[in-house]
Amino acid sequence: MINSKMDSTPTVAFLGNYVPRRCGIATFTHDMFRSYTEKYPGTHSFVVSVEDLPHTYAYPEEVRWTFDQHDPLGYRRVADQLNASEAEVVCVQHEYGIYGGESGSYLLHLTRHLTKPYVVTLHTVLKEPTQAQRLVLQELAHGAQQVVVMSEKGADMLNCVFKVPFTKIKVIPHGVPDVPFGTKEANKEKLGLSGKKIVLTFGLLSPNKGIELAIRALPPVVEKIPDVLYVVLGATHPNLIREQGEAYRNELMALAKALGVERNVAFHNRFVDDPTLLEYLQASDVYLTPYLNEAQITSGTLAYSVGCGKAVVSTPYWHAQELLADGRGTLVKFGCHQDISQALLRLFTDKKYLEDMERKAYAYGRSMTWPQVAESYRKVYSSAGTKPAKVPKPALPKMKLDHLLRLTDSTGMIQHARYGMPYRQEGYCIDDNARALLYCVRLMDGTQEVPARLWRLVETYAAFVGHAFDEEQRAFRNFMSYERTWLERRGSDDSQGRTAWALGETVCLAKRPDLKQWASHYLREMLPTLSAMTSPRAWAFASIGLTHYLRYQPDEQAATLRNDLNARLMELYAKVATPEWEWFEEGLSYDNARLSQALLMSDNPQERLVGYTTLDWLMTVQVDAFGLFRPIGNQGFGKKRRECLTDFDQQPVEVWATVDACQEAYNHTQEAKWLTLGDHAFSWFLGNNRINIPMYNEETGACYDGIHSEGPNLNCGAESCLSYLAARLRLESWQYKQVILRSAPVAPTKVAAIPVWKEKSSTPGKSKPALSIQPISMTGGPRPNFVK
């Protein structure tokens, strides 16, 4: 339990990278942890380390968990571990580049699911962030109890640029070791540098540090102070090593030689620990930071040098402007080695000037020592811990069938809605009525008593499907006008496949024998049509339906066809797939995950493996730069390979397909990651999407038709409504469905069997149903009420 007293000392989980990784943030996190636990030893605090190279580092015992910065699922796993831990507050170290996703967006996977209060320490605040950088940091700050920066400039920029309120910002300086003043000569002797005038620069070597300027500044200094020695202490940055080896260091050494000062420059190419760094700092006469970029809000090495009471010469980057004010250091112009020469010469030729600067720096640094910083952070943690922990929103909103009922009349389900109102001008289609039938029989599955109103819906959708069948073609029509006139004799391959899928699941799941017989009749009648289809998605839809059908009853003809459809998908995969493009086609379009799902449901191990492989790959490309689920938008339809990965015109049907496929993958593998991925995909409906707007309207039960760059498509048609409801149903337990279906259960006693439709007129457009079904009232009277 979190201590409610403001002077409490909470148990803290420190999250960032960590030693022995060679990174300034790793050192800072280590120093933070040690200073806090040494000052407050009874807290049982611990560390969670993000890794750039998993399974590489031998961590000290305080590191409890690690996770790969490039694995989005790892962030959710760590959030769950932290939520279950004894940590009362989480302290997150934030720096660009140490977390995965664009601008570190994967970190949001963790904070979104974290129920413990968290504090974030910012090591960089950008003056001109990209849109991605701005959005990531704004969300991170919004969820934090407090945001810590290390300078007043950082606080001002955080407020001005990122709109974080000052009430949430706390300035705590970068911590420094508490060392004695005036031990310069003793440390020079210890390092074998007696008699030298030491100028020191420390840090991981990289071109932005401006070391070449410092070397160019040396000749005038060496001419007057021959015993000056410029020590460049620190290994080359690991990222630079990976990209170009030691080329930059070699260039610097060549420059020193060309200028005739190679004897006055000493490169120590190694990563040094804190004790060694302190020896060099205390031995130095001047600390030099000739950085090239103003936009540095925090410099740990600058803080260390001030804390040790060193005279500092620096370019005027933001942290230096603040820390070296009031005579605590000397600022020189960016890119001007002549200014550096003059500053060094004055310090070495004016002893009083040097000593005054040292004393001012040391006095200022007493407020920056790690024990002082630990106490400042303790107050922040304590304040955060007294605030209520974040209560996660319910994973699933209350189920509402209102919009489904709104779109359903005595004929079937109307295709489209404008701003939530049924748009009768567009009529009906078998695609949506087959989906509606599928959803309703799934809703029945596992229930003891099915409400009569739900039976009425099933009968309505089934009647539409049966009426759509053309016996001569042994295929289904698709589009019907609102006046009940068929607009075509035969629907597309996809329409045939979707209908076969709904029929197959009806055979498998329906509660009444007559409904099973009805669905079985039509499914067997259309087998030749299914065999002749050429659309890969239609193959997948039909395969899924046939697999469900075969689970209920053996059928050699159906089994042969199902195996043939799967073999066609396998052939496509063999022709198209590469290590970079693990897919069946040259592009991605709609209902993509259904192709993988069909193979995952196969009895053939090789087919299941391809289903697993393709779905695993698909989930990696269906994540955008912010780590959000990104269903392929129809802007990308018809484009090849990665050109199809567009951000907008995303549609709900793709989310449903993904949720279903992830559930199927979990059924076969029992790998928890599939549940996490399915849940993450579903959260697209709830606002975890590119525009950060819920697609599902909890008040009306409607779902927007898609995401455009300017916002949601405000139309709420049948496909979107059913996609939400069916995906929602996939995530429920059987017990929860019982609650949803609760109204006044009425046993469906002696309900008439659903007939096979017959056309009474062969005149085009004049077909009439052989059975009259009483309409569901849309304006008054009792409405089906599945949710209280």
NORFENJO-V172271 format. One record per backbone hydrogen bond with DSSP energy under -1.0 kcal/mol. CO is the residue of the C=O (numbers start at 0). NH is the residue of the N-H. If there is no record, write none. Layout:
# NORFENJO-V172271
[[CO NH] [CO NH]]
This chain:
# NORFENJO-V172271
[[4 7] [10 87] [10 88] [11 45] [12 90] [13 47] [14 92] [15 49] [17 20] [20 22] [22 26] [23 27] [24 28] [25 29] [26 30] [27 31] [28 32] [29 33] [30 34] [31 35] [32 36] [33 37] [34 38] [35 39] [39 42] [45 13] [46 63] [47 15] [48 66] [50 68] [52 55] [56 58] [59 62] [61 46] [64 48] [66 50] [67 70] [68 99] [72 76] [73 77] [74 78] [75 79] [76 80] [77 81] [78 82] [79 83] [81 84] [88 12] [89 118] [90 14] [91 120] [93 122] [94 97] [99 105] [100 103] [101 104] [103 106] [104 107] [105 108] [106 110] [107 111] [116 89] [117 144] [118 91] [119 147] [120 93] [129 133] [130 134] [131 135] [132 136] [133 137] [134 138] [135 139] [136 140] [137 141] [138 142] [145 119] [146 169] [147 121] [148 171] [150 154] [151 155] [152 156] [153 157] [154 158] [155 159] [156 160] [157 163] [164 167] [165 168] [167 146] [169 148] [175 369] [182 186] [183 187] [184 188] [185 189] [186 190] [187 192] [188 191] [192 195] [196 228] [197 284] [197 285] [198 230] [199 287] [200 232] [204 236] [205 208] [206 209] [207 291] [209 213] [210 214] [211 215] [212 216] [214 217] [217 221] [218 222] [220 224] [224 227] [226 196] [228 198] [229 265] [230 200] [231 267] [232 202] [234 204] [236 240] [237 241] [238 242] [239 243] [240 244] [243 246] [245 249] [246 250] [247 251] [248 252] [249 253] [250 254] [251 255] [252 256] [253 257] [254 258] [255 260] [256 259] [260 263] [263 229] [265 231] [267 233] [267 269] [272 276] [273 277] [274 278] [275 279] [276 280] [277 281] [278 282] [279 283] [285 199] [286 312] [288 314] [293 295] [293 317] [295 318] [298 302] [299 303] [300 304] [301 305] [302 306] [303 307] [304 309] [305 308] [310 286] [311 329] [312 288] [313 331] [314 316] [316 320] [317 321] [318 322] [319 323] [329 313] [332 335] [335 339] [336 340] [337 341] [338 342] [339 343] [340 344] [341 345] [342 346] [343 347] [344 348] [345 349] [349 353] [350 354] [351 355] [352 356] [353 357] [354 358] [355 359] [356 360] [357 361] [358 362] [359 363] [360 364] [363 366] [364 367] [367 175] [368 372] [369 373] [370 374] [371 375] [372 376] [373 377] [374 378] [375 379] [376 380] [377 381] [378 382] [379 383] [380 384] [381 385] [400 404] [401 405] [402 406] [406 413] [411 408] [414 717] [415 422] [417 420] [420 417] [422 425] [423 426] [426 414] [427 479] [428 432] [429 433] [430 434] [431 435] [432 436] [433 437] [434 438] [435 439] [436 440] [437 441] [438 442] [439 443] [440 444] [443 446] [450 454] [451 455] [452 456] [453 457] [454 458] [455 459] [456 460] [457 461] [458 462] [459 463] [460 464] [461 465] [462 466] [463 467] [465 468] [467 476] [469 473] [469 474] [474 469] [475 490] [477 429] [478 486] [479 427] [480 483] [484 480] [491 495] [492 496] [493 497] [494 498] [495 499] [496 500] [497 501] [498 502] [499 503] [500 504] [501 505] [502 506] [503 507] [504 508] [505 509] [511 515] [512 516] [513 517] [514 518] [515 519] [516 520] [517 521] [518 522] [519 523] [520 524] [521 525] [523 526] [525 529] [526 530] [527 531] [529 532] [534 538] [535 539] [536 540] [537 541] [538 542] [539 543] [540 544] [541 545] [542 546] [543 547] [544 548] [545 549] [546 550] [548 551] [548 552] [554 558] [555 559] [556 560] [557 561] [558 562] [559 563] [560 564] [561 565] [562 566] [563 567] [564 568] [565 569] [566 570] [567 571] [568 572] [569 573] [570 574] [571 575] [572 576] [580 577] [580 582] [585 640] [590 593] [591 594] [592 596] [593 597] [594 598] [595 599] [596 600] [598 601] [603 607] [604 608] [605 609] [606 610] [607 611] [608 612] [609 613] [610 614] [611 615] [612 616] [613 617] [614 618] [616 620] [617 621] [621 629] [623 626] [624 101] [627 623] [632 635] [635 638] [639 642] [640 643] [641 644] [643 645] [648 633] [649 706] [650 653] [651 655] [652 656] [653 657] [654 658] [655 659] [656 660] [657 661] [658 662] [659 663] [660 664] [661 665] [662 666] [663 667] [664 668] [665 669] [670 673] [671 675] [672 676] [673 677] [674 678] [675 679] [676 680] [677 681] [678 682] [680 683] [681 684] [682 687] [683 686] [684 694] [684 695] [686 688] [688 691] [694 703] [696 700] [701 696] [705 712] [706 648] [706 649] [707 710] [710 707] [712 704] [714 704] [716 720] [717 721] [718 722] [719 723] [720 724] [721 725] [722 726] [723 727] [724 728] [725 729] [728 731] [732 736] [733 737] [734 738] [735 739] [736 740] [746 748] [762 765]]
